[in-house]
């Protein structure tokens, strides 16, 4: 699987603060939800 940068779809070097926030916030939410699930699952 190729990255979106390699495919020429996007270039993170051209992103402003709002672009970085739009990328980072869902990743942080996913990581937080995964950590909560694993914590609950492992007791």
C-alpha positions, -999 to +999 in steps of 0.1 A: +000+000+000+014+034-010+011+066+010-010+094-002+021+116-006+038+090-029+006+088-050+007+126-053-027+130-036-014+153-008+018+169+004+019+175+042+047+200+037+021+223+023-004+219+051-012+248+074-023+245+111-059+236+102-047+209+078-025+194+105-054+196+131-077+179+106-052+151+103-041+148+139-074+150+158-090+118+143-057+099+149-056+111+185-093+101+190-087+067+175-057+061+198-075+073+229-105+050+221-082+021+214-064+026+247-097+028+266-109-004+250-076-023+257-076-011+293-112-023+298-106-055+280-074-064+299-091-055+332 
